[in-house]
Amino acid sequence: METLYPLLHATFANLPDWAVRVAAFLIPIAFIFAVYPAIFALTTLVERKALGRIQNRYGPNRVGIFGILQPLADGLKILVKEDIVPRVADKFTHFLAPVLIVVPGLLVYLVVPIAPGLVAVDLKIGVLFALAVGTMSVIALFMAGWASRNKFSLLGAVRAVAQVVSYEVPTVMAGVAVIMAAGSLSTLTIVERQSGGVLNISNWYVFRPWGLVGFVLFVIGGLAESARCPFDLPEAESELIGGYHTEYSGFKFALFQMGEYLAGMAMAGVTVTLFLGGYLGPGSGTGLIGRLIAMLWFFGKLAGMIALNIWIRGTWPRLRVDQLMGFAWKILLPLALVNIVAVGFWHFLTPRPVAWMVTTVWLVVWVVVLTKCNASAHLEKREYRYV
Amino acid sequence: MNYPGKGLVAGLAVTARNFVGSYFYKDRLITVQYPEERVQTPENSRTFPFLVYDESPDKPRCTACKICEVECPPKCIYIVMDRDEKGKPRQQPKVFDIDISVCMQCQICVEVCPFESIKMDNDFEKSKYGRFNDLVQHLPDLLKSNAYYLKIKPTEAAEVDAKLKAETEAKAAKKAAAAAAAAAKAAAAPPPAAPATTAPPTPPSGAAT
């Protein structure tokens, strides 16, 4: 269970046992509380810079060199802002929601391994924990929307609940494919099952037909669950003036932003773990150097996933509510179910080329069928009889 | 070839091209980084009036005729003429205030000025911390050299200079003509006393030779 404990025990053999236990308990907590919020701060800056460049602007470049201190300035600014609570709001719930929204994002990192053996808690039900806890944020969102006593907030919260509940299903189904292939729910085991092959890369699940489909499903589901563009309907500024965080200001608003980003990054981390081989890559191993390289690989892949999120945010327009729901229930869910069958084919068809061929054909056929069935109606040219 | 998500991929390609291109092609970034970079303002752009002087700020072109003060629609100009000890007007302003919080930059003062003295500036960085007295521009703030005028509005200033030069030349020519006419008149019909006053020194020398 405690994966850091044997490591520390072996390294610092002369320390008393209780000190090693406390250290093994505190170090992951400190790490998660320090590293991921730091990545969040950096992400806000990188995102603004990248979105600026996509639109041929500079982005923030005034605070420090290349605007590197911009997150600090933002934090200071938002700390000194007035904290407004609507008079008719449910004060306690209104206060509790932004606190609660940060928790699930941080909890998911508990089961995301960053190097061989380096995971805060090696739960036997790691994937289930990540997916279940990651969705908990919807409670906080609904609390925020309900407690604000504002129509826009409530609309945003209702949208958030509908969206997260809908997209949770195909996301979990896509995860089920990986769980079936790996034969385990433990994230460490899932990563280890992807090791080997050419350069420690070719066995990643994303390089399987079902893995690629699962990866796409999981990325889309992750975007939707963390309410990122193009699924940012719950907080659509142009429609709902911020949705559930309309009535929040000051540091509570910052906590909402932080919770969202942490949840998004957590989903990216889970995606990396399940499909992109986690910490695996050329050079990753169990020694000190191997572990450092493995950490580099993990955080590099995480940065890649964050960059993909930013790229998508800078490109795709927001969906309509009916499109959002139709996409989840009519395309993603059937595809995820079909994908589970594909993993079955992959598992039971013995010569590898045959399995490759059968699963590929199966998935391609179903993708074509689903897109054809869900193609929007082609409208005839209208003829007006009474002009 | 048509495949699901084709438009999405095409969109991603477009944004990627813009993202990468903004690092390699400077002309893509159209933002002007204001305090460091500046756009050249058009020659005919205008902000607030200023007063032109030729050689020194002690002798402005302005004669304190108060035409601009009268014509100014929002009445933002206030002029007091300078007087010497005896109370005789010196034909230059002692006080010349323009309240730029009131000025509406209509350029009417420039149009009515007969002495080419008041002109429109293009300096837009005039923000101040105070709302009232800080925004009143006094005579020292307003006086700027003709060289500055030539620098900010070369065409217009050159025209003005040519006009003024022609005027002074015409005046000088007129003066010269008048002087010449007077001289000719004096030569044609010399008053009797004149030769008598000038002649006397010569005879003794002539007599001596």
Chai-1 contact restraints between the chains, C-beta under 6 A:
chainA,res_idxA,chainB,res_idxB,connection_type,confidence,min_distance_angstrom,max_distance_angstrom,comment,restraint_id
A,R53,B,F19,contact,1.0,0.0,6.0,A-B,restraint_1
A,R53,B,S22,contact,1.0,0.0,6.0,A-B,restraint_2
A,I54,B,T15,contact,1.0,0.0,6.0,A-B,restraint_3
A,I54,B,N18,contact,1.0,0.0,6.0,A-B,restraint_4
A,I54,B,F19,contact,1.0,0.0,6.0,A-B,restraint_5
A,N56,B,N18,contact,1.0,0.0,6.0,A-B,restraint_6
A,N56,B,S22,contact,1.0,0.0,6.0,A-B,restraint_7
A,N56,B,R28,contact,1.0,0.0,6.0,A-B,restraint_8
A,N56,B,L29,contact,1.0,0.0,6.0,A-B,restraint_9
A,R57,B,T31,contact,1.0,0.0,6.0,A-B,restraint_10
A,Y58,B,T31,contact,1.0,0.0,6.0,A-B,restraint_11
A,G314,B,T15,contact,1.0,0.0,6.0,A-B,restraint_12
A,T315,B,G11,contact,1.0,0.0,6.0,A-B,restraint_13
A,T315,B,L12,contact,1.0,0.0,6.0,A-B,restraint_14
A,T315,B,T15,contact,1.0,0.0,6.0,A-B,restraint_15
A,T371,B,P4,contact,1.0,0.0,6.0,A-B,restraint_16
